[in-house]
């Protein structure tokens, strides 16, 4: 054994039930909210050197079950935790701090011990993966150190691992070795267990998702029953020419085979920026895997805005840490989920210069501890303590004349979760203004996320306001007679009105017009071998033949010698030939 584990990993695994979080939502100890100094945790007698690295202990409270999540983040080859993963003065590295703060999670970023594969890689291709020695054992010991230290308040049911490249392969391997410990994985460009270092750039002949799954299950051994409550996210870039892109969907398919049962492929969902996520749900309707294709990303960690944006880190693409935390938090199968509260109604009435806002909400996990009222208008309101309980009504006096709109949200007592907004459509305080609203409001160009509007100039106007579904969308008056509303959902219909601003006065609202955003789907054409099509999820095997998903058109034998051009004409639907 490379090092001593106290208590033993076996004993720790057996004691998970004893460490389960209590029902009471007590405050846990706040951390410093900064990355630690360089740590030395253990000696690795197999690969050499000491396991060093950094951890982030947030000052915020946890958001699930009253205890913290623990996330192990593994760098790739030729990278270090200090140089690439953790936040520094000049950049945010892998950009984990914001996600950790939002979810109250502890992040641990270790350095790979020894000079594995000549580039300080993680030993994902080991032929002797086990829970006690090498990188597998020393990382499991690291997890145990944090879970067993009560000051961090780690929930053993919320332990996760993620990594890039060799770190992604190691994350997948550990998810297979210890499914009882890891509730979820995040695999970025990670070659699956059973592949060698010489096979990172291509899928070897005969190696399939079934091959990877069988290897995964063999690594788990007696711990395999814990796969029933594990989830996995996989991500890869379309410009990754270091690790074969086909490993991405293969990793996800392998985990579904490992988990067992039947799955439903969901529609592709756009993930800003450049990402497309395909969720798969099991027969119980639970999301078990996520597959994110990042358009235009090379071999890199997608950090989102503020990330390092260099040396295998891409700050221009998906914020994968935030996506992962939300994916793990929302879909964790080991912790009882409490939904956020729900607003059932909200409204506003006007009497003279007084606006009275009322609303009602409920919480499945407890009670509504507070309602927040936000009113936009000549005399705005931002009231985070408007009431509590099953309903509320609060008056706001001395409001200036003009148009108002607003929102109400509810926060619960169980976990401090906040409801979706309840919109209060635009309403008028005081007499109708003398100035007239603009005429000729028209919907112009529409994309999947934006709608362009234009209108005719109004006499005396110094600007205009635009209202979407009764809520003002522009922060300051629009100077011209056109406005583009952005950040919209695809294939969704919105109602728009406009008003005229003249000095300190605002007109009533114009008549409403409807605009529907375009579909987010873009047809794509792929020309490759039938084998690659099947591995990438564009086709499936039936009796040795490749059939296009959706259309079920026969593409010929499922091997590397038959090449077919497939066009994806709608989500999950492929036909032989090119896009129109």
QUIWOSUL-V261559 format. One record per pair of residues at least 24 apart in sequence whose ideal C-beta (glycine too) atoms are under 7 Angstrom apart, sorted by the first residue. I is the first residue (numbers start at 1). GAP is how many residues later the second one is. If there is no record, write none. Layout:
i=I gap=GAP
i=I gap=GAP
This chain:
i=1 gap=131
i=1 gap=132
i=2 gap=42
i=2 gap=43
i=2 gap=44
i=2 gap=131
i=2 gap=132
i=2 gap=135
i=2 gap=136
i=3 gap=39
i=3 gap=40
i=3 gap=42
i=3 gap=135
i=3 gap=138
i=5 gap=136
i=5 gap=139
i=9 gap=122
i=9 gap=131
i=9 gap=135
i=12 gap=132
i=13 gap=167
i=13 gap=168
i=16 gap=140
i=19 gap=137
i=20 gap=137
i=21 gap=44
i=21 gap=45
i=21 gap=46
i=21 gap=134
i=22 gap=44
i=24 gap=42
i=25 gap=41
i=25 gap=389
i=25 gap=390
i=26 gap=40
i=27 gap=34
i=28 gap=33
i=28 gap=34
i=28 gap=39
i=28 gap=40
i=28 gap=125
i=29 gap=122
i=29 gap=124
i=30 gap=29
i=31 gap=26
i=31 gap=27
i=31 gap=28
i=32 gap=25
i=32 gap=27
i=33 gap=25
i=33 gap=26
i=35 gap=51
i=35 gap=52
i=41 gap=101
i=41 gap=104
i=42 gap=96
i=42 gap=99
i=44 gap=69
i=44 gap=70
i=44 gap=94
i=46 gap=87
i=46 gap=88
i=47 gap=66
i=47 gap=67
i=47 gap=69
i=47 gap=76
i=47 gap=87
i=47 gap=88
i=48 gap=65
i=48 gap=66
i=49 gap=64
i=49 gap=65
i=51 gap=59
i=51 gap=62
i=51 gap=87
i=51 gap=91
i=52 gap=59
i=53 gap=28
i=53 gap=55
i=53 gap=56
i=53 gap=57
i=53 gap=58
i=54 gap=27
i=54 gap=28
i=54 gap=32
i=54 gap=55
i=55 gap=51
i=55 gap=52
i=55 gap=53
i=56 gap=40
i=56 gap=41
i=56 gap=44
i=56 gap=50
i=56 gap=51
i=57 gap=49
i=57 gap=95
i=58 gap=42
i=58 gap=43
i=58 gap=46
i=58 gap=47
i=60 gap=41
i=60 gap=44
i=61 gap=43
i=62 gap=42
i=63 gap=40
i=63 gap=41
i=63 gap=266
i=63 gap=352
i=64 gap=94
i=64 gap=265
i=64 gap=268
i=64 gap=271
i=64 gap=351
i=65 gap=90
i=65 gap=270
i=67 gap=86
i=67 gap=87
i=67 gap=88
i=67 gap=91
i=68 gap=36
i=68 gap=37
i=68 gap=38
i=68 gap=84
i=68 gap=85
i=68 gap=86
i=68 gap=87
i=69 gap=34
i=69 gap=36
i=69 gap=86
i=69 gap=89
i=69 gap=91
i=70 gap=36
i=70 gap=38
i=70 gap=73
i=70 gap=76
i=70 gap=77
i=70 gap=84
i=70 gap=88
i=70 gap=89
i=71 gap=34
i=71 gap=36
i=71 gap=37
i=71 gap=89
i=71 gap=91
i=72 gap=36
i=72 gap=67
i=72 gap=71
i=72 gap=89
i=73 gap=34
i=73 gap=35
i=73 gap=36
i=73 gap=89
i=73 gap=90
i=74 gap=48
i=74 gap=89
i=74 gap=93
i=74 gap=96
i=74 gap=97
i=75 gap=89
i=75 gap=92
i=76 gap=88
i=76 gap=89
i=76 gap=90
i=76 gap=91
i=76 gap=236
i=77 gap=40
i=77 gap=42
i=77 gap=43
i=77 gap=44
i=77 gap=88
i=77 gap=89
i=78 gap=41
i=78 gap=42
i=79 gap=232
i=79 gap=233
i=80 gap=31
i=81 gap=28
i=81 gap=29
i=81 gap=30
i=84 gap=224
i=84 gap=227
i=84 gap=228
i=84 gap=229
i=85 gap=24
i=91 gap=215
i=91 gap=216
i=91 gap=217
i=92 gap=211
i=92 gap=214
i=92 gap=215
i=93 gap=214
i=93 gap=215
i=93 gap=220
i=94 gap=207
i=94 gap=209
i=94 gap=213
i=94 gap=219
i=94 gap=227
i=95 gap=208
i=95 gap=209
i=95 gap=211
i=95 gap=212
i=95 gap=224
i=95 gap=226
i=96 gap=225
i=98 gap=224
i=99 gap=222
i=99 gap=223
i=99 gap=226
i=102 gap=223
i=103 gap=222
i=103 gap=226
i=105 gap=220
i=106 gap=40
i=106 gap=46
i=106 gap=48
i=108 gap=34
i=108 gap=38
i=110 gap=29
i=110 gap=32
i=113 gap=25
i=117 gap=80
i=121 gap=45
i=122 gap=41
i=122 gap=44
i=122 gap=45
i=122 gap=48
i=123 gap=47
i=124 gap=42
i=124 gap=45
i=124 gap=46
i=124 gap=49
i=124 gap=66
i=124 gap=67
i=125 gap=70
i=125 gap=71
i=125 gap=72
i=129 gap=44
i=129 gap=48
i=129 gap=90
i=131 gap=46
i=131 gap=47
i=135 gap=35
i=136 gap=37
i=136 gap=38
i=136 gap=41
i=139 gap=35
i=140 gap=38
i=140 gap=41
i=143 gap=38
i=155 gap=180
i=157 gap=26
i=157 gap=177
i=157 gap=178
i=158 gap=25
i=158 gap=174
i=158 gap=177
i=159 gap=24
i=160 gap=24
i=160 gap=25
i=160 gap=26
i=160 gap=168
i=161 gap=24
i=162 gap=24
i=162 gap=162
i=163 gap=25
i=163 gap=27
i=164 gap=24
i=164 gap=25
i=164 gap=137
i=164 gap=148
i=165 gap=24
i=165 gap=25
i=165 gap=78
i=165 gap=134
i=172 gap=79
i=173 gap=46
i=175 gap=55
i=175 gap=57
i=176 gap=40
i=176 gap=43
i=176 gap=44
i=177 gap=42
i=177 gap=43
i=178 gap=45
i=179 gap=41
i=179 gap=44
i=179 gap=45
i=179 gap=47
i=179 gap=48
i=179 gap=51
i=180 gap=43
i=180 gap=46
i=182 gap=48
i=183 gap=46
i=183 gap=47
i=183 gap=149
i=183 gap=151
i=184 gap=46
i=184 gap=47
i=184 gap=48
i=184 gap=144
i=184 gap=148
i=185 gap=47
i=186 gap=47
i=186 gap=138
i=187 gap=45
i=187 gap=47
i=187 gap=64
i=188 gap=47
i=188 gap=113
i=189 gap=47
i=189 gap=51
i=189 gap=54
i=189 gap=110
i=190 gap=57
i=190 gap=61
i=191 gap=52
i=191 gap=56
i=192 gap=55
i=192 gap=58
i=192 gap=59
i=192 gap=62
i=193 gap=26
i=200 gap=42
i=200 gap=43
i=200 gap=44
i=201 gap=41
i=201 gap=43
i=202 gap=42
i=203 gap=41
i=203 gap=43
i=203 gap=44
i=203 gap=47
i=203 gap=332
i=205 gap=355
i=209 gap=41
i=209 gap=44
i=209 gap=45
i=209 gap=48
i=210 gap=47
i=212 gap=38
i=212 gap=42
i=213 gap=41
i=213 gap=44
i=213 gap=45
i=216 gap=38
i=216 gap=42
i=217 gap=41
i=227 gap=31
i=227 gap=32
i=228 gap=31
i=229 gap=104
i=229 gap=105
i=230 gap=29
i=231 gap=56
i=231 gap=57
i=231 gap=58
i=231 gap=100
i=231 gap=102
i=232 gap=57
i=233 gap=57
i=233 gap=91
i=233 gap=94
i=234 gap=55
i=234 gap=56
i=234 gap=57
i=235 gap=57
i=235 gap=59
i=235 gap=67
i=235 gap=85
i=236 gap=57
i=236 gap=58
i=237 gap=57
i=237 gap=60
i=237 gap=61
i=237 gap=62
i=237 gap=63
i=238 gap=55
i=238 gap=56
i=238 gap=57
i=238 gap=58
i=238 gap=59
i=239 gap=57
i=239 gap=58
i=239 gap=59
i=240 gap=57
i=240 gap=58
i=240 gap=59
i=242 gap=57
i=243 gap=56
i=246 gap=286
i=246 gap=289
i=246 gap=290
i=248 gap=43
i=249 gap=42
i=249 gap=286
i=249 gap=287
i=249 gap=288
i=250 gap=285
i=252 gap=37
i=252 gap=39
i=255 gap=34
i=256 gap=24
i=256 gap=32
i=256 gap=33
i=259 gap=29
i=263 gap=25
i=265 gap=307
i=267 gap=304
i=268 gap=303
i=270 gap=250
i=271 gap=47
i=271 gap=52
i=273 gap=43
i=273 gap=44
i=273 gap=45
i=274 gap=43
i=274 gap=44
i=275 gap=42
i=275 gap=43
i=286 gap=45
i=286 gap=47
i=287 gap=44
i=290 gap=37
i=292 gap=26
i=294 gap=24
i=338 gap=26
i=338 gap=27
i=338 gap=76
i=338 gap=77
i=339 gap=25
i=340 gap=72
i=340 gap=77
i=340 gap=78
i=340 gap=79
i=341 gap=27
i=341 gap=69
i=341 gap=70
i=341 gap=71
i=341 gap=76
i=341 gap=78
i=342 gap=77
i=343 gap=65
i=343 gap=66
i=343 gap=67
i=343 gap=76
i=343 gap=77
i=343 gap=79
i=346 gap=62
i=346 gap=76
i=346 gap=78
i=347 gap=77
i=348 gap=58
i=348 gap=76
i=348 gap=79
i=350 gap=77
i=350 gap=79
i=353 gap=44
i=353 gap=45
i=353 gap=46
i=353 gap=76
i=354 gap=41
i=354 gap=42
i=354 gap=43
i=354 gap=45
i=355 gap=41
i=355 gap=44
i=355 gap=49
i=355 gap=74
i=356 gap=37
i=356 gap=39
i=357 gap=29
i=357 gap=37
i=357 gap=51
i=358 gap=34
i=358 gap=35
i=359 gap=32
i=359 gap=33
i=359 gap=49
i=359 gap=63
i=360 gap=30
i=360 gap=31
i=361 gap=49
i=361 gap=58
i=362 gap=28
i=363 gap=49
i=363 gap=50
i=363 gap=51
i=365 gap=47
i=365 gap=49
i=365 gap=50
i=366 gap=46
i=366 gap=47
i=366 gap=48
i=367 gap=45
i=367 gap=46
i=368 gap=42
i=368 gap=43
i=368 gap=44
i=369 gap=42
i=369 gap=43
i=369 gap=44
i=370 gap=41
i=371 gap=37
i=371 gap=39
i=372 gap=36
i=372 gap=37
i=373 gap=33
i=373 gap=35
i=374 gap=32
i=374 gap=33
i=375 gap=29
i=375 gap=31
i=376 gap=28
i=376 gap=29
i=376 gap=30
i=376 gap=96
i=377 gap=25
i=377 gap=26
i=377 gap=27
i=378 gap=24
i=399 gap=30
i=401 gap=28
i=401 gap=29
i=402 gap=27
i=402 gap=28
i=402 gap=104
i=403 gap=25
i=403 gap=96
i=403 gap=103
i=403 gap=106
i=404 gap=25
i=405 gap=62
i=405 gap=65
i=405 gap=66
i=405 gap=67
i=423 gap=46
i=423 gap=47
i=423 gap=48
i=425 gap=45
i=426 gap=41
i=426 gap=44
i=426 gap=83
i=428 gap=80
i=432 gap=76
i=433 gap=72
i=433 gap=73
i=433 gap=74
i=433 gap=75
i=435 gap=25
i=435 gap=65
i=435 gap=67
i=435 gap=70
i=435 gap=72
i=436 gap=64
i=436 gap=71
i=437 gap=61
i=437 gap=62
i=437 gap=63
i=437 gap=70
i=437 gap=71
i=437 gap=72
i=437 gap=73
i=438 gap=26
i=438 gap=60
i=438 gap=62
i=438 gap=72
i=439 gap=71
i=441 gap=55
i=441 gap=57
i=441 gap=69
i=441 gap=70
i=441 gap=72
i=442 gap=71
i=443 gap=70
i=443 gap=72
i=446 gap=69
i=446 gap=70
i=446 gap=71
i=446 gap=72
i=447 gap=70
i=447 gap=71
i=448 gap=42
i=448 gap=69
i=448 gap=70
i=448 gap=71
i=448 gap=72
i=449 gap=37
i=449 gap=38
i=449 gap=39
i=449 gap=41
i=449 gap=68
i=450 gap=34
i=450 gap=35
i=450 gap=36
i=450 gap=38
i=451 gap=34
i=451 gap=37
i=451 gap=43
i=451 gap=64
i=451 gap=66
i=452 gap=30
i=452 gap=32
i=453 gap=29
i=453 gap=30
i=453 gap=32
i=453 gap=43
i=454 gap=27
i=454 gap=28
i=455 gap=26
i=455 gap=43
i=456 gap=25
i=457 gap=24
i=458 gap=42
i=460 gap=42
i=461 gap=39
i=461 gap=40
i=461 gap=41
i=462 gap=39
i=462 gap=40
i=462 gap=41
i=463 gap=38
i=464 gap=34
i=464 gap=35
i=464 gap=36
i=464 gap=37
i=465 gap=33
i=465 gap=34
i=465 gap=36
i=465 gap=41
i=466 gap=30
i=466 gap=32
i=467 gap=29
i=467 gap=30
i=467 gap=42
i=468 gap=26
i=468 gap=28
i=469 gap=25
i=469 gap=26
i=477 gap=24
i=488 gap=29
i=489 gap=28
i=490 gap=27
i=490 gap=28
i=490 gap=29
i=490 gap=30
i=491 gap=26
i=491 gap=28
i=492 gap=24
i=492 gap=25
i=521 gap=49
i=521 gap=50
i=523 gap=44
i=523 gap=45
i=523 gap=46
i=523 gap=56
i=524 gap=44
i=524 gap=55
i=525 gap=40
i=525 gap=42
i=525 gap=53
i=525 gap=54
i=526 gap=40
i=527 gap=36
i=527 gap=38
i=528 gap=35
i=529 gap=31
i=529 gap=33
i=529 gap=34
i=530 gap=25
i=530 gap=26
i=530 gap=27
i=530 gap=28
i=530 gap=29
i=530 gap=32
i=530 gap=34
i=531 gap=27
i=531 gap=28
i=531 gap=29
i=533 gap=31
i=533 gap=33
i=534 gap=24
i=538 gap=28
i=538 gap=36
i=539 gap=35
i=548 gap=26
i=548 gap=27
i=548 gap=28
i=549 gap=25
i=550 gap=24
i=551 gap=24
